[in-house]
Amino acid sequence: MLTNNQYITNRRRWSGYWLLSLLLVVTIQDTVAAERVIPVYAELEEAANFVGPNRDLVPIGPGYELVLAVVATAGFEADVRVVPWPRVVHSLESQNNVIAFSMTRTPAREEHYHWIGRIQDVNFKLWALAERAADFPATLEEATEFRISAIRNDVVESYLKTRGFNNLIYFNESANTLTMLRRDRVDLMPYVESGMPAYLARKNESPDVLLPIYSLDEISTGQYIVMSKQSDPALVQRFKRAYEEVVESGAYQEIIAPFNAAIER
């Protein structure tokens, strides 16, 4: 039989074991919970990925909704971070197990990322103020002397540089490019044709204030959800399967259809 002192000593020991076990369980649960959260990087691009009366970073659009659906289907929670495009690229190159959207798929980018799934088609054009439309030559090859707005590491920047365009004027995002056109800081701005109506509407501009001058057909492919190349292969496959499940369930079409309908109106 335990003496009173022995009982007290053992009770303290048992209490210590119980507290240690509780802390261990809580630590394990926190670790598991943390592992269930995956960073998702979205571009700081007004027309594509965020909106808000105070320009708060609240992503919207088919890419965002599709990413949330894929991540949830895979059993994870998305930690969405809206940042300038160069930081999106840097995060993909320097971190493992991260997701980003929307990445235009090109041969030059093919081996640099894991392509989880297609979001939508993309149609890049170079735009100018309507009153200046007659100032430009007939072909893109003849327009190398004109100033074009660009974002570093963007697919349009890479494409134009390979075509000999060196007169690029860099911005962090496209939100203020229309102002720069009017101030004669740039002559042309690249933008996705399907996104231009929303871009102009948010600025309370007439839909015919800009006109498309050149089509960039070679890079008008599709926008994708991607993962960093150094990501865990098993995790990559998990997200690819989740994307397939979203498509097969009909959820993909439910997400994309309203945005396509809005573009067609």
ABEGO torsion letter per residue (X at the ends): XBBAAAAAAAAAAAAAAAAAAAAAAAAAAAAAAAAABBBBBBBBBAAAABBEAAGBBBBBEAAAAAAAAAAAAAGBBBBBBBBBAAAAAAAAAABBGBBBOBBBBBAAAAAABBBABBABBBBBBBBBBAAAAAABBABAAAAAABBBBBBBGBAAAAAAAAAGBABBBBBABAAAAAAAAAAGABABBBBBAAAAAAAAAAAGBBAAABBBABBBAAABBBBBBBBBAABBAAAAAAAAAAAAAAAAAGAAAAAAAAAAAAAAX
